[in-house]
């Protein structure tokens, strides 16, 4: 058990030590990549000034709100289109056409619509997270084993009871995969949005540091995005373990 907990940290720790040693003996120039201690010092300075906490909170809030909006709409439409063939015929084709447009390619027109305010970033994050959750919810509903539905009819489960006790649990693994995928897209989208159109947040911190040639702060910003993305994925894994206790793949 202890080995399983330590194993994921071996490669990051080795890379970190190699990075520090390479910088210390001059193999890796600080002009190319600042060493971990310089980045840590920059983080402490920003933490003392309060800017780091403010920018991390701003980016986290944008990611969370955008994810809730896009994911909520995607989940609702995935359920409706998965259950109703009429709704699927009416909406799914249009959604698939829009899905094939890279959402980050819309950034220039989004800036023209919303400026560089919060609306632009929330719109892009919501659009990016909408499609993974929609597709996985729709696929999960449509992939429910028909024999489960027939068995539910035998036990006289109909309407909402049928959905809540049979269809939704059977579709939940697929839905949660969509959530994990969408969380990754959330941070990728936010990185682009904040570095091009923002006056606060981690991306703004990175672009402002670039103007003053503060490479250590730029690297720190990249690492913050990576840590927040990893934290989001860990939370999604915990949700999977909690909600899928009954599933064979999540049982010890």
C-alpha positions in Angstrom: 0.0 0.0 0.0 2.8 2.4 0.9 4.6 1.5 -2.4 1.5 2.5 -4.4 1.4 5.9 -2.6 5.1 6.6 -3.2 5.3 5.4 -6.8 3.5 8.3 -8.5 5.9 10.8 -6.9 9.2 9.1 -7.9 9.4 10.6 -11.5 8.4 14.2 -10.4 11.0 14.2 -7.5 13.8 12.8 -9.8 13.0 15.4 -12.4 13.0 18.2 -9.8 16.4 17.1 -8.3 17.9 16.7 -11.8 16.6 20.2 -12.7 18.1 21.8 -9.6 21.4 20.0 -9.9 21.7 20.9 -13.7 21.1 24.6 -12.9 23.5 24.5 -9.9 26.5 23.1 -11.9 25.8 25.3 -15.0 24.5 22.7 -17.4 21.1 24.5 -17.6 21.2 28.3 -17.8 18.9 30.4 -15.7 18.2 32.5 -18.8 16.6 29.4 -20.3 15.0 27.8 -17.3 15.3 29.2 -13.7 16.1 26.7 -11.0 13.4 25.4 -8.6 14.8 27.5 -5.7 14.5 30.7 -7.7 10.9 29.8 -8.6 10.1 29.0 -4.9 11.6 32.4 -3.8 9.4 34.2 -6.4 6.4 32.3 -5.1 7.1 33.3 -1.5 7.6 37.0 -2.5 4.2 37.0 -4.4 2.6 35.2 -1.5 3.8 37.8 0.9 2.5 40.6 -1.3 -0.9 38.9 -1.6 -0.9 38.9 -5.4 -0.4 35.1 -5.7 -3.5 34.3 -3.6 -5.6 36.9 -5.4 -4.6 35.7 -8.9 -5.0 32.0 -8.0 -8.4 32.6 -6.5 -9.5 34.6 -9.5 -8.5 31.9 -12.0 -10.0 29.1 -9.8 -13.3 31.0 -9.6 -13.4 31.5 -13.4 -12.7 27.8 -14.0 -15.3 26.7 -11.5 -18.1 29.0 -12.7 -17.4 28.3 -16.4 -17.3 24.6 -15.7 -20.6 24.7 -13.9 -22.3 26.6 -16.7 -21.0 24.6 -19.6 -21.1 21.3 -17.8 -24.6 21.9 -16.5 -26.0 22.7 -20.0 -24.1 19.8 -21.5 -25.3 17.4 -18.9 -29.0 18.5 -19.3 -28.9 18.3 -23.1 -27.1 15.0 -23.0 -29.8 13.6 -20.8 -32.6 15.0 -22.9 -31.1 13.8 -26.2 -30.2 10.4 -24.8 -33.7 9.8 -23.6 -35.8 11.4 -26.3 -35.4 10.5 -30.0 -37.4 13.5 -31.0 -35.0 15.8 -29.1 -32.0 14.0 -30.6 -33.3 14.4 -34.1 -33.9 18.1 -33.5 -30.7 19.1 -31.6 -27.9 16.6 -31.9 -26.9 17.3 -35.5 -26.6 21.0 -34.8 -24.6 20.4 -31.7 -22.2 18.1 -33.6 -21.6 20.7 -36.2 -20.8 23.4 -33.6 -18.5 20.8 -31.8 -16.3 20.6 -34.9 -15.4 24.3 -34.6 -12.4 24.7 -32.3 -13.7 26.8 -29.4 -10.4 28.6 -29.0 -10.6 29.8 -32.6 -13.5 31.9 -31.5 -11.4 34.0 -29.2 -11.1 37.0 -31.5 -14.8 37.2 -32.0 -15.5 36.6 -28.3 -13.3 39.6 -27.5 -15.3 41.7 -29.9 -18.5 40.5 -28.3 -17.6 40.7 -24.7 -14.3 42.7 -24.5 -11.7 41.4 -22.0 -14.2 41.2 -19.1 -15.2 38.1 -17.2 -18.0 37.3 -19.7 -15.4 36.4 -22.5 -13.5 34.0 -20.3 -16.5 32.4 -18.8 -18.0 31.9 -22.3 -14.9 30.2 -23.6 -14.5 27.9 -20.6 -18.2 27.0 -20.7 -18.1 26.3 -24.4 -15.0 24.1 -24.0 -16.5 22.0 -21.1 -19.9 21.7 -22.7 -19.1 19.1 -25.4 -17.2 16.5 -23.4 -19.9 16.3 -20.8 -22.6 16.4 -23.4 -21.1 13.6 -25.5 -20.3 11.3 -22.5 -23.7 11.9 -21.0 -25.5 11.2 -24.3 -23.3 8.1 -24.9 -23.8 6.8 -21.4 -27.6 7.0 -21.6 -27.7 5.4 -25.0 -25.3 2.6 -23.9 -27.4 1.4 -21.1 -27.9 -2.4 -21.4 -31.5 -3.1 -22.7 -31.7 -6.1 -20.4 -31.5 -3.8 -17.4 -34.5 -1.8 -18.8 -36.4 -5.0 -19.3 -35.6 -6.2 -15.8 -36.8 -2.8 -14.4 -40.1 -3.3 -16.3 -40.5 -6.7 -14.6 -40.2 -4.9 -11.2 -42.7 -2.3 -12.4 -40.2 0.6 -12.5 -41.4 3.3 -14.8 -40.9 7.0 -15.4 -38.6 8.8 -13.0 -38.0 5.7 -10.9 -36.7 3.8 -13.9 -34.4 6.7 -14.8 -33.1 7.2 -11.2 -32.6 3.6 -10.2 -31.5 2.1 -13.6 -30.6 4.4 -16.4 -28.7 7.1 -14.5 -26.5 4.7 -12.5 -25.7 2.7 -15.6 -24.7 5.9 -17.4 -22.8 7.4 -14.5 -19.3 5.9 -15.3 -19.4 7.5 -18.8 -20.7 10.8 -17.4 -17.8 11.0 -14.8 -15.3 10.3 -17.6 -16.7 13.3 -19.4 -16.3 15.3 -16.2 -12.6 14.5 -15.9 -12.0 15.2 -19.6 -13.9 18.5 -19.3 -11.9 19.6 -16.3 -8.7 19.3 -18.3 -10.1 21.4 -21.1 -11.3 23.9 -18.5 -7.7 24.8 -17.5 -6.3 24.7 -21.1 -9.0 27.1 -22.2 -8.5 29.4 -19.2 -4.7 29.5 -19.9 -5.3 30.8 -23.4 -8.1 33.2 -22.4 -6.2 34.7 -19.5 -2.9 35.2 -21.4 -4.7 37.1 -24.3 -7.7 38.8 -22.7 -7.4 39.4 -18.9 -6.4 42.0 -16.4 -6.2 39.5 -13.5 -5.6 35.9 -12.8 -2.6 33.5 -13.3 -2.4 34.1 -17.0 -2.3 37.8 -16.5 0.5 37.3 -13.9 2.5 35.3 -16.5 2.0 37.9 -19.3 2.9 40.8 -16.9 6.0 38.9 -15.8 7.0 38.4 -19.4 7.0 42.1 -20.0 9.5 42.6 -17.2 11.6 39.5 -18.3 10.7 37.7 -15.0 11.1 34.1 -16.3 10.9 32.6 -12.8 7.3 34.1 -12.4 6.4 32.8 -15.9 7.4 29.3 -15.0 5.7 29.6 -11.6 2.4 30.5 -13.4 2.7 27.4 -15.7 3.3 25.2 -12.6 0.3 26.7 -10.9 -1.9 25.8 -13.8 -0.5 22.3 -13.7 -1.1 21.9 -10.0 -4.6 23.2 -10.2 -5.3 20.9 -13.1 -3.9 18.0 -11.1 -6.0 18.9 -8.1 -9.1 19.0 -10.2 -8.4 15.6 -11.5 -7.8 14.2 -8.0 -11.2 15.6 -6.9 -12.8 14.0 -9.9 -11.2 10.6 -9.0 -12.5 10.9 -5.5 -16.0 11.6 -6.9 -15.7 8.5 -9.0 -14.7 6.4 -6.0 -17.6 7.8 -4.0 -20.3 7.5 -6.6 -19.2 4.3 -8.2 -18.6 2.1 -5.1 -21.0 -0.4 -6.6 -19.1 -0.7 -9.9 -16.9 -3.8 -10.2 -13.9 -1.7 -11.5 -13.9 0.4 -8.4 -14.0 -2.5 -5.9 -10.9 -3.8 -4.2 
